[in-house]
């Protein structure tokens, strides 16, 4: 009898201590957005020949600029929704010497750990 009670208590305590890992999905996790919020609609609006002011109007200020000149702008958007893996979009825009959009490079990285 005593062994049965002791075994039941030990089993209960072991289940109680692992309960946090079993209940992880039940705990609310807010969505985390970092960087420039980029939508497909905004990205599709970009066209070669746009001025820097037009690009800023569509996407906002760039997160990074080329440190060796101002002809490349980098936009990064990282998003983690709840318990899902994080995704990341990166857009690299290059301008010519007249400050007109010359090149658009789009990279989707999914999932990010």
C-alpha positions as CSV (number, residue, x, y, z in Angstrom):
1,X,0.0,0.0,0.0
2,X,2.7,2.4,1.0
3,X,4.7,1.6,-2.2
4,X,1.6,2.3,-4.3
5,X,1.1,5.7,-2.7
6,X,4.8,6.5,-3.1
7,X,4.8,5.4,-6.7
8,X,1.7,7.5,-7.4
9,X,3.2,10.6,-5.8
10,X,6.4,10.1,-7.7
11,X,4.5,9.7,-11.0
12,X,2.4,12.8,-10.3
13,X,5.5,14.9,-9.4
14,X,7.3,13.8,-12.6
15,X,4.2,14.7,-14.7
16,X,3.9,18.0,-12.9
17,X,7.5,18.9,-13.6
18,X,7.2,18.2,-17.3
19,X,3.9,19.9,-17.6
20,X,5.4,23.2,-18.8
21,X,6.9,21.6,-21.9
22,X,3.7,19.7,-22.7
23,X,1.6,22.9,-22.4
24,X,4.0,25.2,-24.3
25,X,1.5,25.6,-27.2
26,X,-1.2,26.6,-24.9
27,X,0.7,29.6,-23.6
28,X,0.1,32.8,-25.7
29,X,3.0,34.1,-27.7
30,X,2.6,37.5,-29.4
31,X,3.6,38.0,-33.0
32,X,7.0,39.6,-33.4
33,X,7.7,41.8,-36.4
34,X,11.1,43.3,-36.8
35,X,12.5,45.6,-39.5
36,X,10.6,47.2,-42.3
37,X,7.2,45.7,-42.7
38,X,7.1,44.5,-46.3
39,X,4.1,43.2,-48.1
40,X,4.0,41.6,-51.5
41,X,1.8,44.5,-52.7
42,X,4.6,47.0,-51.8
43,X,7.3,44.8,-53.4
44,X,5.3,44.5,-56.6
45,X,4.9,48.3,-56.7
46,X,8.6,48.7,-57.2
47,X,9.7,49.4,-60.8
48,X,13.1,50.2,-62.3
49,X,13.6,53.9,-62.9
50,X,11.9,55.0,-59.7
51,X,13.6,57.8,-57.7
52,X,14.8,57.3,-54.2
53,X,11.9,59.5,-52.9
54,X,9.4,57.3,-54.6
55,X,11.0,54.2,-53.1
56,X,10.9,55.8,-49.6
57,X,7.2,56.6,-50.2
58,X,6.4,52.9,-51.0
59,X,8.7,51.1,-48.6
60,X,9.8,53.7,-46.0
61,X,13.4,54.4,-45.0
62,X,15.8,51.6,-45.6
63,X,17.1,49.6,-42.7
64,X,20.6,49.5,-44.0
65,X,22.5,51.5,-46.6
66,X,25.7,50.5,-48.4
67,X,28.5,51.7,-46.1
68,X,30.8,52.4,-49.1
69,X,28.4,54.7,-50.9
70,X,24.7,55.4,-51.0
71,X,23.8,53.4,-54.1
72,X,22.5,50.3,-52.3
73,X,19.6,50.1,-49.9
74,X,18.7,47.0,-47.9
75,X,15.2,46.3,-46.5
76,X,14.8,43.5,-44.0
77,X,11.6,42.2,-42.5
78,X,11.6,39.3,-40.0
79,X,8.4,37.9,-38.6
80,X,7.5,35.2,-36.1
81,X,3.9,34.4,-35.7
82,X,3.0,32.8,-32.4
83,X,4.8,29.4,-32.0
84,X,5.7,29.1,-35.7
85,X,9.2,29.4,-37.1
86,X,10.4,32.9,-38.0
87,X,10.4,34.0,-41.7
88,X,12.5,36.7,-43.2
89,X,12.2,38.8,-46.4
90,X,15.2,40.8,-47.7
91,X,15.2,43.3,-50.5
92,X,18.3,44.8,-51.9
93,X,17.8,47.9,-54.1
94,X,20.6,49.3,-56.2
95,X,20.5,52.8,-57.7
96,X,22.5,54.1,-60.7
97,X,24.5,57.3,-60.7
98,X,21.4,59.4,-61.4
99,X,19.7,58.0,-58.2
100,X,17.2,56.0,-60.2
101,X,16.3,52.4,-59.2
102,X,18.4,50.1,-61.3
103,X,18.2,46.6,-59.7
104,X,15.8,44.8,-57.3
105,X,16.9,41.6,-55.5
106,X,14.3,39.8,-53.5
107,X,15.2,37.0,-51.0
108,X,12.8,35.0,-48.9
109,X,14.3,33.0,-46.1
110,X,12.0,30.6,-44.3
111,X,12.2,29.3,-41.6
112,X,14.9,31.2,-39.7
113,X,16.2,29.7,-36.4
